[in-house]
Structure formats: C-alpha cells, structure tokens
Amino acid sequence: MTAVLAALFLVSCALNFGAKLSLGAAQLSFVAPSTSIAEFEIVIGLVLLVAAAFSRLYPYAGAYLLGSVGIAEGLLSPSVQGFARSLHESMIPFAVGGWVLLAVETRRVYRSRTLARGGEERRQLVTALQFFNGALVTLGGLGYANAATYPVGTALGVIHLLMGLVALFAAYAFLKRRDYSRRLLFAINGVTIAYSAASEAAAEIYALMTPGIGDALIGTIIAIVVSIAIIYLLISNSPGQPGAA
C-alpha cells in the first residue's frame, strides 16, 4: 500500500514537471503543472519508498505524516484542478488504509512490549517526530524562499530553511544520544513555534507570498503542533526514565 502511494506521488511529480502520460489513444497531463509542487512530491515519494523498504513502525509514521500533508496541500490548493485533483483524490484510500494498518500495528507492538521499554518507545517517537518536523520546515523554507517577494520574503524563507536544517541536526543528535540533544530539542522547537507563527503572520499581513501559495499555512500549523507535541513528550519524560537524554 505504501509503495502504491509512493508511485502515485512520483507520477504526480512527473506530470508537474511537464511530462505527459499516454494511455492508448488518450494522453493525460496537468493543466497547470508546478515545479515547486513537483519538488515536494518527489521527496514524499522517495520517503514513502524508503519506509516501505525498511518496513519499520516509525519510518512508516513519518512517511505517512509527510504524505498526508502533501495530499492535503494538493486538495486545498486552488491551482490543483482536473486530472491533478483526481490523482490526489485517488491517493486518499491508500493513505487512510496505511494509517489504519499503522494504528493496528502500533497497538499490537505496544501490547507486546513491557512497561520497562516505555521510555525507549517515547524516545523513538520523539526522534521520528523531530525528523518529520525538520524535513517539513526545511521544505517549507525552500518554498518560502522561492515564492516569497524579494528581499524581505526571501530572507525570511532562508532563515526558515536554516531553522529546518538545525531541526534535522537536532533529530540526528537525539538519535545518537548526544549529551546536549535534549536541550537542543527544547530550543529548536521553541524557536520553530515562535518563528513559524511570526513568519506566517508576516506573509499574510504584508502579502509576501505570491498568489496561490496561501495553503502553506497548513504546513506551518502542522509544524507548530508537532513542535508542541515534542516539547510535551520531553517534559513528561523525566531524566530517570529509559531513553531520557
């Protein structure tokens, strides 16, 4: 199911790059292909393929979160119409089915493991969420820098991009159990919440984004919510528990 969803994203990516799909006498293409959307979709497709290859719980969760964001962005964008919209709608059953299977597997795994491993499970969840959020903020920064008005919007986008790269490094440091990783997670997620809200507000108030990019608000809201969840998980996980850093 994950591989099929990845294939749909990669097909959409190719069509957004201007490719045409021949089905017998019919030739399918997007009315308004978008290179910026294609760049996002190729990342989602590859992440889904990697998750399918590893076949582990947390890579699946991160991949489906990213895929769900991509589907929502496509369906809520006014520029995605015709065959492009139909293709995104066809992704929904696979995404929903994947989430259902993921929920069933998560319940089975948590039932089979002892309470002593609760701290390690929470650490893995924080790591997966941080990698997801870092990737989301990085992609959002790239889109912001490319689409926003120059020079103020571009500068805000570059800062957004750098913040996403730091968030990815924080996830790596936490994965490797560096001594400073817990403090870094608190810091970068606090900055993510504050800066994402401020930059999105500036984009809306001063019209820094080009028309049709307003649905980036969805990604900003998701990044803020995930950052809040990470901070909550870190606070509720005392230093004495397994997996605390």
C-alpha positions in Angstrom: 0.0 0.0 0.0 2.9 2.3 0.8 4.6 1.5 -2.5 1.4 2.3 -4.4 1.0 5.6 -2.6 4.7 6.4 -3.4 4.1 5.6 -7.1 1.1 7.9 -7.2 3.2 10.8 -5.8 6.0 10.1 -8.2 3.6 10.1 -11.2 2.1 13.4 -10.0 5.7 14.7 -9.7 6.5 13.8 -13.3 3.3 15.4 -14.5 4.0 18.5 -12.5 7.4 18.7 -14.3 5.5 18.8 -17.6 5.5 15.1 -18.6 2.6 13.6 -20.4 1.1 10.2 -19.6 -0.1 8.2 -22.7 -2.9 5.7 -22.1 -3.7 4.2 -25.5 -5.3 7.0 -27.6 -5.6 9.3 -24.5 -2.9 11.5 -23.3 -3.0 12.7 -19.7 -1.3 15.9 -18.4 -1.8 18.6 -15.8 -3.4 21.8 -17.0 -1.2 23.9 -14.7 2.0 21.9 -13.8 4.0 23.3 -10.9 7.7 22.7 -10.5 7.6 23.7 -6.8 4.9 21.1 -6.1 6.9 18.5 -8.1 9.9 19.1 -5.9 7.9 18.5 -2.8 6.2 15.4 -4.3 9.4 13.7 -5.3 10.6 14.0 -1.7 7.4 12.5 -0.4 7.5 9.6 -2.9 11.1 8.8 -2.1 10.4 8.9 1.7 7.5 6.5 1.2 9.7 4.1 -0.8 12.4 4.2 1.9 9.7 3.5 4.6 8.4 0.6 2.6 11.9 -0.8 2.1 12.8 -0.6 5.9 9.2 -1.7 6.9 9.5 -0.3 10.4 6.9 1.4 12.5 8.4 4.8 12.9 9.6 5.3 9.4 6.1 4.4 8.2 4.6 7.0 10.6 6.9 9.8 9.4 6.3 8.9 5.8 2.5 8.9 6.1 2.6 12.2 8.0 4.5 13.7 5.1 2.3 12.1 2.6 -0.9 13.3 4.3 0.5 16.8 4.3 1.1 16.5 0.5 -2.4 15.2 -0.2 -4.0 18.0 1.9 -1.9 20.7 0.2 -2.9 19.4 -3.2 -6.6 19.1 -2.4 -6.8 22.5 -0.8 -4.8 24.3 -3.5 -7.0 26.2 -5.9 -4.5 25.6 -8.7 -4.9 21.8 -8.5 -7.8 21.0 -10.7 -8.9 18.5 -13.3 -6.8 15.3 -13.6 -4.4 16.7 -11.0 -7.2 16.8 -8.4 -8.5 13.4 -9.4 -5.0 12.0 -8.9 -4.7 13.5 -5.4 -8.2 12.1 -4.6 -7.1 8.6 -5.6 -4.3 8.8 -3.0 -6.8 9.2 -0.1 -7.9 5.5 0.2 -4.2 4.4 0.2 -3.3 7.0 2.8 -6.3 6.1 5.0 -5.6 2.4 4.6 -2.0 2.9 5.6 -2.9 4.8 8.7 -5.4 2.1 9.7 -2.8 -0.6 9.3 -0.3 1.6 11.1 -2.7 2.0 14.1 -3.3 -1.7 14.3 0.4 -2.5 14.2 1.1 0.2 16.8 -1.5 -1.3 19.2 0.0 -4.8 18.7 3.5 -3.6 19.3 2.6 -1.6 22.4 0.7 -4.5 23.9 3.6 -6.9 23.3 6.3 -4.8 24.9 6.8 -4.4 28.7 6.4 -1.2 30.6 10.2 -1.0 31.1 10.6 -0.2 27.4 8.2 2.8 27.6 11.0 5.3 27.8 12.7 3.9 24.8 9.5 3.9 22.8 8.9 7.5 23.7 12.5 8.4 22.6 11.8 6.7 19.2 8.6 8.6 18.8 10.3 11.9 19.6 13.1 11.1 17.1 10.6 10.3 14.4 8.5 13.4 15.0 11.7 15.6 15.0 12.9 14.2 11.7 9.5 14.7 10.2 9.3 18.3 11.5 12.8 19.1 10.4 12.0 17.9 6.9 8.7 19.8 6.8 10.3 23.0 8.0 13.2 22.6 5.5 10.8 22.1 2.6 8.7 25.0 3.8 11.7 27.2 3.9 12.7 26.2 0.4 9.2 27.0 -0.8 9.1 30.3 1.1 12.4 31.5 -0.2 11.5 30.6 -3.8 7.9 32.0 -3.8 8.1 35.0 -1.4 8.7 38.5 -2.6 12.3 39.7 -2.6 14.2 40.8 -0.5 12.2 40.5 2.8 10.2 37.4 2.0 13.3 35.7 0.5 15.3 36.5 3.7 12.5 35.1 5.9 12.5 31.9 3.8 16.2 31.4 4.0 16.0 31.7 7.8 13.1 29.2 7.7 15.3 26.9 5.7 18.3 27.2 8.1 15.9 26.5 11.0 14.8 23.3 9.3 18.3 22.1 8.9 19.1 22.8 12.5 15.9 20.8 13.4 17.2 17.9 11.3 20.6 18.0 13.1 18.7 18.1 16.4 16.9 14.9 15.5 20.2 13.2 14.5 21.9 14.3 17.8 18.9 12.9 19.8 19.1 9.7 17.8 22.8 9.4 18.7 22.1 10.3 22.3 24.4 13.3 22.5 24.6 15.0 25.9 23.2 18.3 24.6 20.5 16.8 22.4 17.6 17.2 24.9 18.4 20.9 25.4 18.8 21.4 21.7 15.3 19.9 21.0 13.7 22.2 23.5 15.5 25.2 22.0 14.8 24.5 18.3 11.2 23.5 18.8 10.6 26.7 20.8 12.2 28.7 18.0 10.1 26.8 15.4 6.9 27.6 17.2 7.7 31.3 17.6 9.3 31.9 14.2 6.8 29.9 12.2 3.9 31.8 13.7 5.7 35.2 13.1 6.8 34.5 9.5 3.4 33.2 8.5 1.8 36.2 10.1 4.2 38.5 8.2 3.4 36.6 4.9 -0.3 37.1 5.4 -0.2 40.7 6.7 2.3 42.1 4.2 1.4 39.7 1.2 4.9 38.4 1.0 3.8 35.2 -0.9 2.8 35.0 -4.5 -0.9 34.3 -5.2 -1.9 30.6 -4.8 0.7 29.8 -2.1 -1.6 30.6 0.8 -2.1 26.9 1.5 1.4 26.9 3.0 -0.5 27.9 6.2 -1.4 24.2 6.6 2.3 23.1 6.8 3.0 25.9 9.3 0.2 24.8 11.6 1.3 21.2 11.4 4.9 22.2 12.2 3.8 24.2 15.3 1.5 21.4 16.5 4.3 18.8 16.1 6.8 21.0 17.9 4.4 21.4 20.8 3.9 17.6 20.9 7.7 17.1 21.0 8.1 19.6 23.9 5.3 17.9 25.8 6.9 14.4 25.3 10.2 15.7 26.5 8.7 17.4 29.6 6.6 14.3 30.5 9.7 12.1 30.2 11.7 12.5 33.4 15.6 12.2 33.2 15.4 9.0 35.2 13.4 7.1 32.6 15.0 4.9 30.0 15.8 6.8 26.9 15.9 10.3 28.5 18.8 12.4 27.3 
